[in-house]
Amino acid sequence: MIVFETLSSILMVICSIFGIVCAFLFIIIVLTHRQCHTLTILLVFNSTIAGLIANTTCISQAIYQLLDVANDSLCTVRGLFLQAGTGVLYHTLCVQALYRLFVTVYSARRSLQTTRFIILVVVIQWIFSISFGLPILFTGHITYQQGSRICQVSLEDTIGFIYFASIIFFIPLLMIVYIYFRIVKYMKDNPFSTTNRSTINGQQRHQSELRLIRRILTLVIILFILGFPYFLFYLLIHLHIVSPWSYMPRISYLFITFGQSASMLINLITTDDVKKSLINIIRKCFGKKNPAQHITL
């Protein structure tokens, strides 16, 4: 099993590095290109910051595992960040969903769409995201797991697991699905059909909304599917179908790490203005030189 331990940690490092690179590319492009300074991209930027933190935490944990560092003084803190990182990412996706709800369903209420109000929502989200894991940390539910050399809430800890699973996965997931159900239903019940020009604008807006919905739902589905093994192991243990296995946390976090890195790639290639800027940068760096620039002998 030593080979499995090493390979799983190396794969976590590779996935996390990929996610960090994608996140940094997104951040640099947004900061350096004025056309990317929109409220919609700001919210994707918020998710990218959360993903950067989550991927950095995963690579840190994987390195500690490779170095065979046991239960040191910071183990429980790393465990808190490791389990809360995915939760932060989901919370930022909830904020994106809320903004689309305000813009689409509550479009008449302009106060809900202002930059000041959305920034306030983001600040509240980060305060909650930073603090929601503290009760579990201070009550000692995050413990060192000898078999996988990691600090986390044990799969056998019913209270701690249900609390974290609810805050990290199920409540944000249900919120996002409900919000986008409301958005899709509203767009179906309120088609744009007035003058010819407004109909064209309405169709463009409708297509833009659908693209954004598809992107967010794709992101949520990837994170849910890749985080599902963790919940599956919990059910199998508590239904007495299988016995606790020391490598279950490693397998779970390997899937979660892959999902977090994939989410950073999705942000990079599906955010239109950022993608266009990235393509222009690639063309400038690797494109063919202009023949007119060659010196004629």
PyMOL commands that set and color helices and strands:
alter all, ss='L'
color gray80, all
select helices_A, chain A and resi 2-32+34-36+39-66+75-104+110-113+115-131+134-138+158-189+196-238+248-270+272-286+291-293
alter helices_A, ss='H'
color red, helices_A
select strands_A, chain A and resi 142-145+150-153
alter strands_A, ss='S'
color yellow, strands_A
deselect
rebuild
show_as cartoon
